[in-house]
């Protein structure tokens, strides 16, 4: 199976990428990711994603595909950027990318099937199918525990400043490793941040 270029990033240096509009199963929430709301959201997303996959594999084997990794958009209301320490202020959107042929009807059917098997949790009702377009962004592969991301984020910010750019959207993480099965020092996470031309650079050009 051909490697997905949007799931590859360098651990050595930040890089600029252009991310087109992509379709995701998405769910919004807030608070500490160690809390029950977050875990319920993860379970609802994966339940829906795998139910759709297996249904399609049964009815149309030519459209079988691998479920993409979990992704998350993170931000804090009322402040610029994302504060790694103030978990009570965290807002998040969890996402799993979907092929273009997956429809809202398929998602609705999957939610009903998951509810029948596991019971109807609060998160199931909030799963939606939507397009997210990130555009120009800087990204880098972080290898290590989530708690040590600050060093990688500092390198990304320095790269952005040196390139005459500034942050322009929500902090984005793509989880390539299962933390339940991977040693903390080997966890691989793509860190991505949308960017735009810095205000100072735009003023100078004008």
C-alpha positions in Angstrom: 0.0 0.0 0.0 1.4 3.4 -1.0 2.7 5.5 1.9 0.6 8.6 2.7 2.8 11.7 2.2 0.8 13.7 4.8 1.7 11.2 7.5 5.4 11.7 7.0 7.6 14.4 8.7 11.2 15.0 9.5 12.5 14.6 13.1 15.6 16.6 12.2 14.2 19.9 10.9 10.8 21.7 10.6 9.4 21.8 7.1 6.6 23.7 5.3 3.8 21.7 3.8 0.5 22.5 2.0 -2.4 20.5 3.3 -5.6 20.4 1.1 -9.1 20.1 2.3 -9.6 16.6 3.8 -12.7 14.8 5.2 -12.7 13.6 8.8 -14.9 12.1 11.4 -14.7 14.8 14.0 -15.8 15.4 17.6 -15.3 18.4 19.8 -14.6 18.5 23.5 -12.7 20.3 26.3 -10.5 19.6 29.3 -7.8 17.2 30.3 -7.1 14.4 27.8 -6.8 12.0 30.8 -10.5 12.6 31.7 -13.5 10.5 30.8 -14.9 12.9 28.1 -11.7 12.5 26.1 -11.6 8.7 26.4 -15.3 8.5 25.4 -14.6 10.7 22.3 -11.7 8.5 21.2 -13.9 5.4 21.6 -16.7 6.9 19.6 -14.5 8.0 16.8 -12.7 4.6 16.4 -16.0 2.7 16.8 -17.5 4.7 13.9 -14.4 4.5 11.8 -13.9 0.8 12.0 -17.6 0.1 11.6 -17.7 2.0 8.3 -14.5 0.3 7.1 -15.8 -3.2 7.8 -19.2 -2.5 6.3 -17.6 -1.3 3.1 -15.2 -4.2 3.0 -18.1 -6.6 3.2 -20.2 -4.9 0.5 -17.5 -3.5 -1.7 -14.1 -5.2 -1.2 -12.4 -3.0 -3.8 -12.9 0.0 -1.5 -11.2 -1.6 1.5 -8.8 0.8 3.2 -6.6 1.2 6.3 -8.1 3.3 9.1 -6.0 6.5 9.5 -4.4 7.5 12.8 -6.1 9.6 15.4 -5.5 13.4 15.0 -6.2 16.3 17.3 -6.6 20.0 17.0 -5.8 21.8 20.3 -6.3 25.4 21.5 -7.0 27.5 24.5 -9.8 30.1 24.6 -8.7 33.7 25.2 -5.0 33.3 24.7 -2.7 33.2 21.7 -1.3 29.8 20.9 -1.6 26.7 23.1 -0.6 26.5 26.7 0.9 23.1 27.5 0.5 23.5 31.3 -3.1 24.8 31.7 -5.0 21.6 31.0 -8.3 23.0 32.4 -8.3 25.6 29.5 -7.7 23.0 26.7 -10.2 22.7 23.9 -9.9 20.0 21.3 -11.3 18.5 18.2 -10.4 14.8 17.6 -10.4 13.5 14.1 -9.9 10.4 11.9 -9.5 11.1 8.2 -11.9 9.4 5.8 -11.8 8.4 2.2 -13.8 10.7 -0.2 -16.5 8.0 -0.7 -17.5 7.8 2.9 -20.9 9.6 3.4 -22.9 11.0 6.2 -25.4 8.2 5.7 -22.6 5.7 6.3 -21.6 7.5 9.5 -25.2 7.6 10.8 -25.6 3.9 10.2 -22.3 3.2 11.9 -23.3 5.2 15.0 -26.4 3.2 15.4 -24.5 -0.1 15.1 -21.9 1.1 17.7 -24.7 2.1 20.0 -26.4 -1.3 19.7 -23.1 -3.1 20.5 -21.7 -0.9 23.3 -24.5 1.3 24.4 -25.2 5.0 23.5 -22.5 7.2 25.0 -22.6 11.0 25.1 -19.8 11.2 22.5 -21.5 9.1 19.8 -24.2 11.8 19.2 -21.5 14.4 18.6 -19.5 12.6 15.9 -19.8 14.4 12.6 -18.3 14.2 9.0 -16.7 17.4 7.9 -14.0 18.9 5.7 -11.0 20.5 7.3 -8.6 22.6 5.1 -5.4 23.5 6.8 -3.5 25.1 3.9 0.1 26.2 4.4 1.6 24.8 7.6 4.9 24.0 9.4 5.4 20.5 10.8 7.9 18.3 12.5 8.1 14.8 13.8 8.3 14.6 17.6 9.8 11.4 19.0 9.3 11.0 22.7 6.6 11.5 25.4 3.9 14.1 24.9 5.1 15.9 27.9 8.4 16.7 26.1 6.9 18.4 23.1 7.9 21.8 24.2 11.4 21.4 22.7 10.1 20.5 19.3 7.6 23.3 19.4 10.3 25.8 20.2 12.2 24.7 17.1 9.1 25.0 15.0 8.4 28.5 16.3 12.0 29.6 15.6 11.8 28.3 12.1 8.5 30.1 11.5 9.9 33.4 12.7 13.0 33.0 10.7 10.9 32.4 7.6 8.9 35.6 8.0 5.8 33.7 9.0 3.5 33.6 12.0 1.0 31.0 13.4 -2.5 31.2 11.9 -4.5 28.4 13.3 -5.0 25.6 15.8 -2.1 23.4 17.0 -2.4 20.0 15.3 -1.1 16.6 16.4 -1.1 13.4 14.4 -0.6 10.3 16.6 1.4 7.7 14.8 2.0 5.5 17.8 -0.3 3.7 20.2 0.9 5.0 23.7 -0.5 1.8 25.3 1.9 -0.3 23.3 4.9 2.0 22.8 7.6 3.1 25.2 7.3 6.8 26.0 10.7 7.6 24.5 9.7 6.0 21.2 6.2 7.6 20.7 6.0 9.3 17.3 3.8 12.3 16.8 3.6 14.8 13.9 3.2 18.3 15.2 1.7 20.7 12.7 0.8 24.4 12.8 -0.9 26.5 10.1 1.1 29.6 9.2 0.7 32.8 7.2 3.0 35.7 6.3 3.9 37.7 9.4 2.2 41.1 9.9 5.6 42.9 9.8 6.5 41.2 6.5 3.1 42.2 5.0 3.6 45.8 6.2 7.0 46.0 4.7 5.8 44.6 1.3 3.0 47.2 1.3 
